[in-house]
Amino acid sequence: MTITSPPSRTARRPSRRAPLAGIGHFLAFGAPGLLLYLGLVLVPVIMSVRSSLTDENPLHRSTRYTGLANYRELLGDPAFHRALGNTVIVTAIVVVVPNVLGLGVAILLDRRGRLYHALRAVFFTPVVLSSVVVSVIWQALLTDDGMVNSLLRSAGVDHPPGWLSDPSIALYSVASIIAWQMLGFCVVVYLAGLQGVPPELHEAAALDGAGAGGRFRHVTWPMLAPAVTINTVMLLITAFKAYDHIQVITNGGPGDGTTATIAFSVVTTAFTGNRIGYAAAMSTVMLALVAAISVLALRFLQRREVNL
């Protein structure tokens, strides 16, 4: 005869503490972040979209609802078209140059030793500097009578280029400065990716007869896919919101908006032209572009990522 013990009452009784504990954890850890996101991101975005549908101007007493008039004006605004083209050029340079050079520098610095540790700090230093400080330094170097042109004249170049005064060069100069400052960020991310590649994969590839190029193509490059994704998305966002470099170095010139990007045009339209509603429409378009391109880039780049 087998005697079975009665079922435990505590096992059948649903726990009342679990939901309360979940709510407590959310209030302690999730609610502050959610409130910050709502207050600093979502609410300003909603207010900006709302303002883009009006003729808000701080110099006018009343604000009228104008519907999509600001967006229709953007379609025929040559200054906005020029700012959009400048933004595309700056984005292309800022995304490609630090990615390519950063990967090359990271491969060279992927070694042990104090010298390599010191060089890593040297490359990362511009990242932690203020963009205003970086802009002031490069502005002093690249003016017509700056150090760069003085060295070129001493080397025999009679007419050195006007890096910041020539309208056909100034935009590329500013984009190169932003790319230079972001180079250290890409180096650090690629170094982390390189040091995360299991050495067993390289050894297996070498046993299969793969040379240095083959091991990089079939082992290192696929394993660096997450690093490529991080760098590309961060550089995309940095390029689209470029404002302080342009404000300090060229102030949108030389000439009429030759280096003005969308972010720069938004600020000048809102606080110099006092057209808050029109600037809000420009910022809404920029937000849509950044979101769409970032999502497409993420989906494309994440397809390359591999799981071990």
C-alpha positions as CSV (number, residue, x, y, z in Angstrom):
1,M,0.0,0.0,0.0
2,T,1.4,3.3,-1.0
3,I,0.7,6.4,1.0
4,T,0.7,9.6,-1.0
5,S,1.1,13.0,0.7
6,P,-1.6,15.6,0.0
7,P,-0.7,18.3,-2.6
8,S,0.9,21.3,-1.2
9,R,-1.4,24.3,-0.9
10,T,1.4,26.7,-1.5
11,A,2.3,25.1,-4.8
12,R,-1.3,25.6,-6.1
13,R,-1.9,29.0,-4.7
14,P,-0.9,31.7,-7.3
15,S,1.8,34.0,-6.1
16,R,0.6,37.6,-5.5
17,R,4.1,38.9,-5.0
18,A,5.3,38.3,-8.6
19,P,3.2,41.0,-10.3
20,L,4.0,43.4,-7.5
21,A,7.7,42.7,-7.9
22,G,7.5,43.2,-11.6
23,I,5.8,46.6,-11.1
24,G,8.4,47.5,-8.5
25,H,11.2,46.6,-10.8
26,F,9.7,48.7,-13.6
27,L,9.2,51.7,-11.4
28,A,12.7,51.4,-10.1
29,F,14.6,50.8,-13.4
30,G,12.3,51.3,-16.4
31,A,10.2,54.3,-15.4
32,P,13.1,56.8,-15.2
33,G,14.4,55.9,-18.6
34,L,10.9,55.9,-20.1
35,L,10.2,59.3,-18.6
36,L,13.5,60.7,-20.0
37,Y,12.8,59.3,-23.4
38,L,9.3,60.8,-23.4
39,G,10.5,64.2,-22.1
40,L,13.6,64.6,-24.2
41,V,12.8,62.7,-27.4
42,L,9.2,61.9,-28.1
43,V,7.5,65.1,-26.8
44,P,10.0,67.5,-28.6
45,V,9.4,65.5,-31.8
46,I,5.6,65.9,-31.5
47,M,6.0,69.6,-30.7
48,S,8.3,70.0,-33.8
49,V,5.8,68.3,-36.1
50,R,3.0,70.4,-34.7
51,S,5.0,73.6,-35.2
52,S,5.9,72.6,-38.8
53,L,2.2,73.0,-39.6
54,T,2.1,76.6,-38.5
55,D,3.7,80.0,-39.4
56,E,5.2,80.3,-35.9
57,N,7.4,83.4,-35.6
58,P,8.5,84.9,-32.3
59,L,8.1,88.4,-33.8
60,H,4.4,87.8,-34.6
61,R,1.8,88.0,-31.9
62,S,-0.4,85.2,-33.3
63,T,0.4,81.8,-34.9
64,R,-1.8,80.5,-37.7
65,Y,-2.3,76.9,-38.8
66,T,-1.0,76.7,-42.4
67,G,-1.3,72.9,-43.0
68,L,1.4,71.6,-45.4
69,A,2.4,75.1,-46.7
70,N,5.9,74.9,-45.2
71,Y,6.5,71.5,-46.8
72,R,5.3,72.7,-50.2
73,E,7.6,75.7,-49.9
74,L,10.5,73.3,-49.1
75,L,9.9,71.5,-52.5
76,G,10.7,74.8,-54.4
77,D,13.3,76.3,-52.0
78,P,16.8,76.3,-53.8
79,A,18.5,77.0,-50.5
80,F,17.0,73.8,-49.0
81,H,18.0,71.8,-52.1
82,R,21.6,73.0,-51.8
83,A,21.7,72.2,-48.1
84,L,20.3,68.7,-48.9
85,G,23.1,68.2,-51.5
86,N,25.7,69.4,-49.1
87,T,24.4,67.0,-46.5
88,V,24.7,64.1,-48.9
89,I,28.3,65.0,-49.7
90,V,29.3,65.4,-46.1
91,T,27.6,62.2,-45.2
92,A,29.3,60.2,-47.9
93,I,32.8,61.5,-46.9
94,V,32.2,61.1,-43.1
95,V,30.8,57.5,-43.5
96,V,33.4,56.2,-46.0
97,V,36.7,57.8,-44.9
98,P,36.8,57.0,-41.2
99,N,35.5,53.4,-41.9
100,V,38.2,52.6,-44.4
101,L,41.1,54.4,-42.6
102,G,39.9,53.2,-39.2
103,L,40.0,49.6,-40.3
104,G,43.5,50.0,-41.7
105,V,44.8,51.7,-38.6
106,A,43.1,49.1,-36.3
107,I,44.8,46.3,-38.1
108,L,48.2,48.0,-37.7
109,L,47.6,48.7,-34.0
110,D,46.2,45.2,-33.2
111,R,49.4,44.2,-31.4
112,R,50.7,44.1,-27.8
113,G,53.2,46.6,-26.4
114,R,53.4,50.1,-24.8
115,L,54.0,51.8,-28.1
116,Y,50.8,50.4,-29.6
117,H,48.8,51.3,-26.4
118,A,50.2,54.9,-26.7
119,L,49.3,55.1,-30.4
120,R,45.7,54.0,-29.6
121,A,45.4,56.9,-27.1
122,V,46.8,59.3,-29.7
123,F,44.2,58.3,-32.3
124,F,41.3,58.4,-29.8
125,T,42.2,61.8,-28.3
126,P,40.3,63.9,-31.0
127,V,37.1,62.0,-30.2
128,V,37.0,63.2,-26.7
129,L,37.8,66.8,-27.7
130,S,35.0,69.3,-28.1
131,S,34.1,69.8,-31.7
132,V,34.4,73.5,-31.2
133,V,38.0,73.1,-30.1
134,V,38.8,70.8,-33.0
135,S,37.1,73.4,-35.4
136,V,39.1,76.3,-34.0
137,I,42.4,74.4,-34.4
138,W,41.8,73.3,-38.0
139,Q,40.4,76.8,-38.9
140,A,43.7,78.3,-37.8
141,L,45.7,75.7,-39.7
142,L,43.7,75.9,-43.0
143,T,43.2,79.7,-43.4
144,D,44.9,81.2,-46.5
145,D,47.9,82.4,-44.3
146,G,47.8,79.3,-42.0
147,M,50.4,76.7,-41.3
148,V,49.4,74.4,-44.1
149,N,49.6,77.0,-46.8
150,S,52.9,78.4,-45.3
151,L,54.4,74.9,-45.6
152,L,53.2,74.5,-49.2
153,R,54.7,77.9,-50.1
154,S,58.0,76.9,-48.5
155,A,57.9,73.7,-50.6
156,G,57.6,75.8,-53.8
157,V,53.8,75.9,-54.3
158,D,53.1,79.5,-55.5
159,H,49.4,79.4,-55.2
160,P,48.2,77.0,-52.5
161,P,44.5,76.2,-52.4
162,G,42.1,78.2,-50.3
163,W,41.0,75.3,-48.2
164,L,38.2,77.4,-46.5
165,S,37.9,80.4,-48.8
166,D,37.4,78.6,-52.1
167,P,33.7,77.7,-52.5
168,S,34.5,74.6,-54.5
169,I,36.8,73.2,-51.8
170,A,35.5,74.4,-48.4
171,L,32.7,71.8,-48.1
172,Y,35.2,69.0,-48.6
173,S,37.6,70.6,-46.1
174,V,34.9,70.7,-43.4
175,A,33.8,67.1,-44.1
176,S,37.4,65.9,-43.9
177,I,37.8,67.6,-40.5
178,I,34.7,65.8,-39.2
179,A,36.0,62.5,-40.7
180,W,39.4,63.1,-39.0
181,Q,37.7,63.6,-35.6
182,M,35.7,60.4,-35.9
183,L,38.6,58.3,-37.1
184,G,39.6,57.4,-33.5
185,F,36.1,56.1,-32.7
186,C,36.2,53.7,-35.7
187,V,39.7,52.5,-34.7
188,V,38.5,51.6,-31.2
189,V,35.4,49.8,-32.4
190,Y,37.4,47.8,-35.1
191,L,40.1,47.0,-32.5
192,A,37.5,45.5,-30.2
193,G,36.1,43.5,-33.2
194,L,39.6,42.2,-34.2
195,Q,40.4,41.1,-30.6
196,G,37.1,39.3,-30.5
197,V,37.9,37.0,-33.4
198,P,38.7,33.5,-32.0
199,P,42.3,32.5,-33.0
200,E,41.1,29.0,-33.6
201,L,39.3,30.2,-36.8
202,H,42.6,31.7,-38.1
203,E,44.4,28.4,-37.3
204,A,41.8,26.3,-39.0
205,A,41.9,28.6,-42.1
206,A,45.7,28.4,-42.2
207,L,45.5,24.6,-42.0
208,D,43.2,24.7,-45.0
209,G,45.9,26.6,-46.9
210,A,44.4,30.1,-46.7
211,G,47.0,32.9,-46.9
212,A,46.9,36.2,-45.0
213,G,44.5,37.7,-47.6
214,G,42.2,34.6,-47.5
215,R,42.1,34.6,-43.7
216,F,41.1,38.3,-43.7
217,R,38.4,37.8,-46.4
218,H,36.9,34.6,-45.1
219,V,37.4,34.9,-41.3
220,T,38.2,38.5,-40.1
221,W,36.0,40.5,-42.4
222,P,32.8,38.5,-41.7
223,M,33.5,38.6,-37.9
224,L,33.9,42.4,-38.1
225,A,30.3,42.8,-39.5
226,P,28.9,44.0,-36.1
227,A,31.7,46.6,-35.9
228,V,30.9,47.8,-39.4
229,T,27.3,48.2,-38.5
230,I,28.0,50.2,-35.3
231,N,30.5,52.5,-37.1
232,T,28.3,53.1,-40.1
233,V,25.2,54.0,-38.2
234,M,27.1,56.2,-35.7
235,L,28.8,58.0,-38.6
236,L,25.5,58.5,-40.5
237,I,23.9,60.2,-37.5
238,T,27.0,62.3,-36.9
239,A,27.1,63.5,-40.5
240,F,23.4,64.3,-40.6
241,K,23.5,66.4,-37.5
242,A,26.7,68.3,-38.3
243,Y,26.3,71.8,-37.2
244,D,29.0,73.1,-34.8
245,H,31.9,72.4,-37.2
246,I,30.3,74.4,-39.9
247,Q,29.2,77.2,-37.6
248,V,32.8,77.7,-36.3
249,I,34.8,77.0,-39.4
250,T,32.9,78.6,-42.3
251,N,29.5,79.9,-40.9
252,G,27.9,78.4,-43.9
253,G,30.2,80.2,-46.4
254,P,32.1,81.1,-48.3
255,G,29.5,82.7,-50.5
256,D,25.8,81.9,-50.0
257,G,25.4,78.6,-48.2
258,T,28.1,76.7,-50.0
259,T,28.8,74.7,-46.8
260,A,25.4,74.9,-45.2
261,T,23.9,71.5,-44.3
262,I,20.3,70.8,-43.3
263,A,21.1,70.9,-39.6
264,F,22.9,74.3,-40.0
265,S,20.0,75.6,-42.1
266,V,17.5,74.6,-39.5
267,V,19.3,76.6,-36.8
268,T,19.9,79.7,-38.9
269,T,16.3,79.7,-40.2
270,A,14.8,79.3,-36.7
271,F,17.0,81.7,-34.7
272,T,18.4,84.1,-37.4
273,G,15.4,84.2,-39.7
274,N,12.9,83.8,-36.9
275,R,10.9,81.3,-39.0
276,I,10.2,78.7,-36.3
277,G,7.5,76.9,-38.3
278,Y,9.5,76.6,-41.5
279,A,12.6,75.4,-39.6
280,A,10.5,72.8,-37.8
281,A,9.4,71.5,-41.3
282,M,13.0,71.2,-42.3
283,S,13.9,69.4,-39.1
284,T,11.0,67.0,-39.6
285,V,12.2,66.2,-43.1
286,M,15.7,65.6,-41.7
287,L,14.4,63.3,-39.0
288,A,12.5,61.3,-41.6
289,L,15.6,61.0,-43.8
290,V,17.9,60.0,-40.8
291,A,15.4,57.4,-39.6
292,A,14.8,55.9,-43.0
293,I,18.5,55.7,-44.0
294,S,19.5,54.3,-40.6
295,V,16.8,51.6,-40.7
296,L,17.9,50.6,-44.3
297,A,21.6,50.6,-43.3
298,L,20.9,48.5,-40.2
299,R,18.9,45.9,-42.2
300,F,21.5,45.7,-44.9
301,L,24.5,45.5,-42.6
302,Q,22.9,43.1,-40.1
303,R,22.5,40.5,-42.9
304,R,26.3,40.2,-42.9
305,E,26.6,39.5,-39.2
306,V,27.4,35.9,-38.2
307,N,26.6,34.1,-35.0
308,L,29.2,31.7,-33.4
